Amino acid sequence: METRELHVEQLLGKKVRDTDGRVVGRLEEFHVEVVDGEHVVTEFLIGPAAALARVGIFLTQLPFFGYIPMPKKEYCVSWTLMDLTNPDRPTVRARRNELRRADE
């Protein structure tokens, strides 16, 4: 099996498209696990809610910020569905309506 390394910081903020060429959202967050001593991306979080997740958890702990509604549009995509052969144009190997929402 071919292994490939990418700098995830270069993927942050890139628009991700589905198999129909429609924009799913921007790549905002990653879930990483340690496998055999190596850090491996297992899931990609796409959409505006993923971007707010980084600061949103902190903000909701502050007075009054907990009342601000957080966007719900966030997709959680397994690494097996992500096509990064062209890192400048990441693609999901599924249609947008087939993707799992992070809150599901």
QUIJOSUL-V217811 format. One record per residue. RES is the residue in one letter. SS is DSSP state (alpha for helix, beta for strand, coil for the rest). PSI is psi as a letter, one per 20 degrees, with the letter a starting at -180 (none if undefined). NEAR is the number of other C-alpha atoms within 8 Angstrom. Layout:
res	ss	psi	near
RES	SS	PSI	NEAR
RES	SS	PSI	NEAR
//
This chain:
res	ss	psi	near
M	coil	p	2
E	coil	p	3
T	coil	q	4
R	coil	p	4
E	coil	p	4
L	coil	q	4
H	coil	o	6
V	alpha	h	6
E	alpha	h	5
Q	alpha	i	5
L	coil	h	10
L	coil	p	10
G	coil	i	7
K	coil	q	10
K	beta	p	11
V	beta	p	14
R	beta	q	14
D	coil	a	14
T	coil	h	10
D	coil	i	6
G	coil	j	6
R	coil	q	8
V	beta	p	8
V	beta	h	11
G	beta	a	10
R	beta	q	12
L	beta	o	14
E	beta	h	13
E	beta	q	10
F	beta	q	9
H	beta	p	9
V	beta	p	9
E	beta	q	8
V	beta	o	8
V	beta	o	7
D	coil	l	4
G	coil	j	5
E	beta	q	6
H	beta	p	8
V	beta	p	8
V	beta	p	10
T	beta	h	10
E	beta	q	11
F	beta	p	15
L	beta	p	15
I	beta	p	17
G	coil	r	14
P	alpha	h	12
A	alpha	h	12
A	alpha	h	12
A	alpha	g	10
L	alpha	h	9
A	alpha	h	8
R	alpha	g	8
V	alpha	h	8
G	alpha	h	9
I	alpha	g	8
F	alpha	g	8
L	alpha	h	9
T	coil	i	11
Q	coil	i	8
L	coil	q	8
P	coil	q	6
F	coil	h	7
F	alpha	h	9
G	alpha	i	10
Y	alpha	i	6
I	coil	p	6
P	coil	p	5
M	coil	q	7
P	coil	q	7
K	coil	i	6
K	coil	n	8
E	coil	p	14
Y	beta	q	12
C	beta	o	12
V	beta	p	13
S	beta	q	9
W	alpha	h	9
T	alpha	h	4
L	alpha	i	9
M	beta	p	11
D	beta	o	9
L	coil	k	8
T	coil	h	5
N	coil	n	7
P	coil	h	7
D	coil	i	6
R	coil	m	10
P	coil	q	14
T	beta	q	11
V	beta	p	13
R	coil	l	9
A	coil	r	9
R	coil	q	10
R	alpha	g	8
N	alpha	i	4
E	alpha	i	6
L	coil	q	10
R	beta	p	8
R	beta	q	9
A	coil	h	8
D	coil	j	5
E	coil	none	4
//
